[in-house]
Amino acid sequence: MAEHYRTNPTIAAYDLLNEPYGNHGDEPSDSMLVTTMDELIHAIRQVDQEHLILCAGSLRGITMFGAPASRGWKNVGYTEHFYPGLFGGVPAVETHARFISLNLRSKMALIQQWKAPYLAGEFNVVFDKAGGAAMMRRYYDIFASHGCAATMWAYKIVKHQGGRHPNNWYMVTNLDDLKIPHFRTDAKEEIESFFRTVGTMGYAQDDELRIALTSSTPPALALQEYPFISGRPRRIICRSIGIVTIWVDRLSKAVNMFWPRIRWRFLVQGTMSSRATMNVISFRRRQRTALN
């Protein structure tokens, strides 16, 4: 593929792997991901020395790669997908405020330190209650201020029910309802007519999002700021609370005398770099241990 496109000036970059974490549960190890990317990069460079190559981060981020120059990679950058409140956290303004303060800020600092190209390959706020169009503009402005490219998912979505609806994933969509033929049983003429319609259909656009993204002045949006300590994010195993700053992210049940399972999110060196679930020992278990 690289040999075929090596002289094509319309190709912006090679995105080597799309979301290398499958079902969000079975991630490759850091070493496997780095090794795979390194093999692909060297294979591409055998035939194409010009095009930008993007390595996809895992759910753990991109720190396992290090600076491209440290691995001898030339014209190589990184890409990730972000969906706070959709895949992690609740869809709320607060979720995005924390993500921006504690994750994006440290990530942008790291990218600048590495002098690496960066693409936010997918992101979307989706929910109006989580900030909607104004939050989308905030993300674009943050990426732009750090010289990073960003693309929302998705510019265009074609769906059965026509028209623009709240809490959507798109900038434009089909205006009228879409009837998709049965490709195995319907007549050839009906199938051909459907594909002609796809190219000529009217579109409904999300005007609120369009205006928010194109206005000279961004929409008003007040976000809580959270403390940031500069430095390279690192993963930790926390055996005790100690001096680590923590926020309670979610309670699986109301906290009671038996101290049920609590999920903590840890802030270490400026980023929520590790999530750990701690089964806090109940008073009853402590008492049992003491008696034993």
Backbone torsions as a table, in degrees:
resi	resn	phi	psi	omega
1	MET	NA	-43.9	178.9
2	ALA	-63.2	-36.9	178.7
3	GLU	-65.6	-37.5	-179.5
4	HIS	-67.1	-39.7	-173.7
5	TYR	-100.3	4.0	-170.9
6	ARG	-59.7	-28.5	-179.7
7	THR	-105.5	9.3	-177.2
8	ASN	-86.0	113.0	-176.1
9	PRO	-75.3	-10.0	179.8
10	THR	-83.0	-8.6	178.7
11	ILE	-83.3	119.8	-179.1
12	ALA	-79.8	-41.8	-176.3
13	ALA	-168.7	162.3	170.5
14	TYR	-97.5	118.9	175.5
15	ASP	-97.2	105.0	-164.4
16	LEU	-69.2	-43.9	-179.2
17	LEU	-137.7	134.0	178.2
18	ASN	-94.1	115.8	176.9
19	GLU	47.2	72.9	-177.5
20	PRO	-76.3	51.8	177.8
21	TYR	-142.6	19.0	169.1
22	GLY	48.0	-114.5	-174.5
23	ASN	-93.9	23.2	-179.1
24	HIS	66.9	12.7	179.5
25	GLY	-127.6	-28.1	-176.8
26	ASP	-114.8	80.6	-179.8
27	GLU	-87.0	145.7	171.0
28	PRO	-69.4	154.6	177.6
29	SER	-67.9	161.5	178.2
30	ASP	-57.6	-44.9	-177.4
31	SER	-64.7	-39.2	178.5
32	MET	-65.4	-42.4	-179.0
33	LEU	-65.9	-44.3	179.6
34	VAL	-64.1	-44.0	179.7
35	THR	-62.3	-43.4	179.5
36	THR	-63.0	-45.8	178.9
37	MET	-61.9	-41.9	-179.0
38	ASP	-62.3	-41.6	178.6
39	GLU	-64.6	-42.3	-179.8
40	LEU	-66.7	-41.2	179.8
41	ILE	-61.7	-46.9	-179.4
42	HIS	-65.7	-35.0	177.4
43	ALA	-65.7	-42.5	179.3
44	ILE	-65.7	-42.3	-177.2
45	ARG	-66.9	-14.9	175.1
46	GLN	-66.0	-28.1	-176.2
47	VAL	-122.0	-18.9	-176.7
48	ASP	-139.9	108.6	179.8
49	GLN	-98.7	0.9	-170.3
50	GLU	-103.8	-45.1	-171.4
51	HIS	-70.4	146.5	174.1
52	LEU	-66.3	141.9	175.8
53	ILE	-117.7	133.6	179.8
54	LEU	-113.7	126.6	175.5
55	CYS	-96.0	130.3	-178.3
56	ALA	-84.3	134.9	176.5
57	GLY	-78.8	162.0	175.6
58	SER	-94.3	-174.5	175.7
59	LEU	-65.5	-15.9	177.3
60	ARG	-87.0	-4.3	178.2
61	GLY	105.9	-150.6	-176.9
62	ILE	-124.7	4.2	-173.9
63	THR	-64.6	-24.1	-179.6
64	MET	-64.2	-23.2	-179.1
65	PHE	-78.1	-38.9	-172.8
66	GLY	74.8	-176.4	178.5
67	ALA	-64.8	137.3	179.3
68	PRO	-54.3	-38.9	-178.9
69	ALA	-62.7	-29.9	-179.1
70	SER	-67.9	-18.8	177.7
71	ARG	-106.5	5.5	-179.3
72	GLY	76.6	16.9	179.0
73	TRP	-86.1	131.3	179.2
74	LYS	-112.2	137.6	-179.3
75	ASN	55.0	47.7	180.0
76	VAL	-124.0	137.1	177.8
77	GLY	-133.9	-165.9	-175.0
78	TYR	-130.9	157.0	178.8
79	THR	-144.0	146.0	178.4
80	GLU	-145.7	163.8	176.0
81	HIS	-117.2	137.9	-175.3
82	PHE	-126.9	126.0	175.4
83	TYR	-139.8	63.2	176.5
84	PRO	-59.7	136.9	-179.9
85	GLY	86.0	-11.1	176.8
86	LEU	-109.6	-48.4	176.4
87	PHE	-122.0	73.5	-176.7
88	GLY	122.2	118.0	-178.9
89	GLY	84.3	-179.3	179.8
90	VAL	-105.5	151.3	179.9
91	PRO	-73.3	89.9	-177.8
92	ALA	-148.6	157.3	177.4
93	VAL	-57.5	-38.5	-179.1
94	GLU	-60.2	-38.5	178.5
95	THR	-60.9	-44.2	179.7
96	HIS	-70.9	-35.6	178.2
97	ALA	-60.8	-43.6	178.6
98	ARG	-67.5	-42.2	-179.6
99	PHE	-61.6	-43.4	-179.3
100	ILE	-65.7	-45.8	-177.1
101	SER	-70.6	-42.5	-169.0
102	LEU	-100.1	-22.6	-178.4
103	ASN	-108.3	-57.6	-175.3
104	LEU	-63.2	-39.9	-176.6
105	ARG	-60.9	-46.1	179.4
106	SER	-70.0	-35.1	179.5
107	LYS	-66.8	-43.0	178.6
108	MET	-64.7	-36.5	176.6
109	ALA	-64.5	-39.2	179.9
110	LEU	-67.2	-42.3	179.2
111	ILE	-62.4	-41.4	178.3
112	GLN	-66.9	-36.8	177.3
113	GLN	-63.8	-40.0	-179.7
114	TRP	-79.0	-13.6	-175.0
115	LYS	55.3	48.3	-176.0
116	ALA	-114.8	141.1	172.1
117	PRO	-63.5	151.6	-177.5
118	TYR	-146.5	136.3	177.0
119	LEU	-126.9	120.9	167.3
120	ALA	-79.7	91.5	-168.6
121	GLY	-69.7	-28.8	175.8
122	GLU	-147.6	140.6	168.8
123	PHE	-166.6	153.8	175.6
124	ASN	-168.1	138.6	178.0
125	VAL	-81.2	-37.8	177.4
126	VAL	66.6	-62.3	-171.3
127	PHE	-81.7	130.1	177.7
128	ASP	-60.7	-37.3	-178.3
129	LYS	-69.8	-14.4	178.5
130	ALA	-94.5	8.0	178.6
131	GLY	120.2	-22.0	174.0
132	GLY	50.1	-132.2	-175.3
133	ALA	-62.4	-39.1	-180.0
134	ALA	-63.6	-38.2	178.6
135	MET	-70.2	-37.0	176.3
136	MET	-60.6	-43.5	177.6
137	ARG	-61.8	-39.3	-179.7
138	ARG	-61.6	-42.6	178.7
139	TYR	-63.0	-47.1	179.3
140	TYR	-59.2	-41.5	-179.5
141	ASP	-66.1	-38.3	178.4
142	ILE	-64.3	-47.8	179.9
143	PHE	-62.6	-43.5	-179.0
144	ALA	-63.6	-37.8	-178.3
145	SER	-66.3	-18.8	178.0
146	HIS	-106.5	10.9	177.0
147	GLY	72.8	24.0	-178.4
148	CYS	-104.4	144.2	175.7
149	ALA	-82.9	154.1	-179.4
150	ALA	-150.7	139.4	178.3
151	THR	-134.4	127.2	179.1
152	MET	-77.9	154.1	169.8
153	TRP	-110.1	115.6	-1.5
154	ALA	-130.4	158.1	177.8
155	TYR	-65.6	-42.9	-175.1
156	LYS	-134.9	132.0	174.2
157	ILE	-130.8	131.2	176.4
158	VAL	-104.8	127.5	-173.6
159	LYS	-138.6	168.1	-177.7
160	HIS	-61.9	-48.6	-177.0
161	GLN	-90.4	121.1	-176.8
162	GLY	-76.2	163.9	175.3
163	GLY	96.2	161.3	179.0
164	ARG	-86.2	135.3	-178.6
165	HIS	-129.0	158.2	179.1
166	PRO	-64.3	161.9	176.2
167	ASN	53.1	56.1	-174.2
168	ASN	-109.4	173.5	-177.1
169	TRP	-109.5	10.1	-166.0
170	TYR	-134.7	163.4	168.6
171	MET	-92.9	-41.3	177.6
172	VAL	-132.5	153.1	177.6
173	THR	-150.1	172.0	179.8
174	ASN	-66.8	139.1	-177.9
175	LEU	-73.6	-42.1	-176.8
176	ASP	-105.9	161.9	177.1
177	ASP	-58.6	146.3	-176.1
178	LEU	-111.7	123.0	176.1
179	LYS	-101.5	112.3	-179.4
180	ILE	-91.6	126.1	-178.0
181	PRO	-71.7	164.9	172.8
182	HIS	-87.9	107.9	-170.2
183	PHE	-68.3	-22.0	179.9
184	ARG	-85.3	-24.6	-171.9
185	THR	-120.2	-26.1	-176.1
186	ASP	-74.8	159.8	-178.2
187	ALA	-66.3	152.9	-179.7
188	LYS	-57.6	-41.1	-177.9
189	GLU	-62.5	-38.3	-179.9
190	GLU	-68.3	-38.8	178.5
191	ILE	-67.7	-42.4	178.0
192	GLU	-62.8	-38.4	179.2
193	SER	-64.3	-38.3	178.4
194	PHE	-61.0	-47.0	-178.5
195	PHE	-67.6	-32.0	174.4
196	ARG	-66.6	-37.4	179.0
197	THR	-63.5	-38.7	179.6
198	VAL	-58.3	-34.1	-179.0
199	GLY	-85.8	-11.5	-175.2
200	THR	-124.5	-1.2	-174.8
201	MET	-63.8	154.7	173.7
202	GLY	-79.1	155.1	-176.2
203	TYR	-120.2	147.3	169.3
204	ALA	-106.0	136.4	-179.3
205	GLN	-117.4	154.5	176.8
206	ASP	-85.0	92.7	-175.3
207	ASP	-65.2	-34.1	178.9
208	GLU	-61.9	-43.6	178.4
209	LEU	-68.7	-41.9	179.4
210	ARG	-59.2	-46.2	-178.8
211	ILE	-66.1	-41.4	-179.7
212	ALA	-61.9	-37.7	-176.2
213	LEU	-82.5	-22.2	-174.7
214	THR	-108.0	-10.2	-179.3
215	SER	-67.3	144.8	177.6
216	SER	-66.7	-25.3	177.9
217	THR	-115.7	123.0	-179.2
218	PRO	-66.7	151.2	177.6
219	PRO	-61.3	149.1	178.5
220	ALA	-65.5	134.2	179.5
221	LEU	-156.2	110.8	-179.9
222	ALA	-92.2	123.6	179.3
223	LEU	-121.5	139.4	175.0
224	GLN	-66.1	135.0	175.7
225	GLU	-94.8	140.8	177.7
226	TYR	-119.1	150.5	-175.8
227	PRO	-63.4	144.6	-177.9
228	PHE	-131.4	128.1	176.3
229	ILE	-113.4	121.3	-175.2
230	SER	-67.9	156.6	179.6
231	GLY	139.0	166.4	-177.2
232	ARG	-76.0	130.1	177.4
233	PRO	-63.7	145.2	176.0
234	ARG	-144.0	154.1	178.5
235	ARG	-87.0	144.5	179.8
236	ILE	-133.4	159.2	167.4
237	ILE	-111.3	115.2	-174.3
238	CYS	-94.8	118.2	177.9
239	ARG	-95.8	-20.2	177.2
240	SER	-151.7	161.3	-176.8
241	ILE	-66.9	-44.5	176.2
242	GLY	53.5	-133.9	-178.3
243	ILE	-100.8	6.3	-177.9
244	VAL	-67.9	131.6	177.1
245	THR	-76.1	131.6	-176.0
246	ILE	-132.5	153.1	169.4
247	TRP	-123.9	138.0	172.5
248	VAL	-74.8	119.1	-176.9
249	ASP	-88.4	-43.0	-178.6
250	ARG	-159.9	143.6	174.4
251	LEU	-107.1	125.5	179.4
252	SER	-70.2	-27.5	172.6
253	LYS	-144.9	169.5	176.1
254	ALA	-63.6	137.4	179.8
255	VAL	-66.0	126.5	179.3
256	ASN	-135.3	-168.2	-173.3
257	MET	-65.8	-15.6	-179.0
258	PHE	-96.9	3.9	177.2
259	TRP	46.2	74.2	-179.7
260	PRO	-68.9	-178.1	-177.5
261	ARG	-59.7	133.2	178.6
262	ILE	-126.1	134.0	175.8
263	ARG	-98.3	124.3	-179.5
264	TRP	-108.7	147.5	172.6
265	ARG	-118.1	125.8	-172.7
266	PHE	-100.0	141.1	175.0
267	LEU	-109.1	116.3	-179.1
268	VAL	-132.4	121.5	179.3
269	GLN	53.0	40.1	168.4
270	GLY	93.1	4.5	179.0
271	THR	-146.4	147.9	172.3
272	MET	-74.4	79.7	-169.3
273	SER	-91.5	-9.4	179.8
274	SER	-147.1	135.3	174.4
275	ARG	-113.9	131.7	179.6
276	ALA	-133.5	141.6	174.2
277	THR	-103.3	123.6	-175.9
278	MET	-114.1	124.6	171.3
279	ASN	-86.1	100.9	-175.8
280	VAL	-75.2	129.1	-175.2
281	ILE	-65.8	130.6	-178.2
282	SER	-75.2	161.2	176.1
283	PHE	-57.4	-38.1	-177.6
284	ARG	-63.0	-43.1	-179.6
285	ARG	-67.1	-38.2	177.5
286	ARG	-61.7	-41.9	179.9
287	GLN	-64.4	-40.1	179.4
288	ARG	-62.8	-42.5	179.4
289	THR	-63.6	-41.1	-179.5
290	ALA	-63.3	-37.7	-179.7
291	LEU	-69.4	-33.5	178.5
292	ASN	-72.4	NA	NA
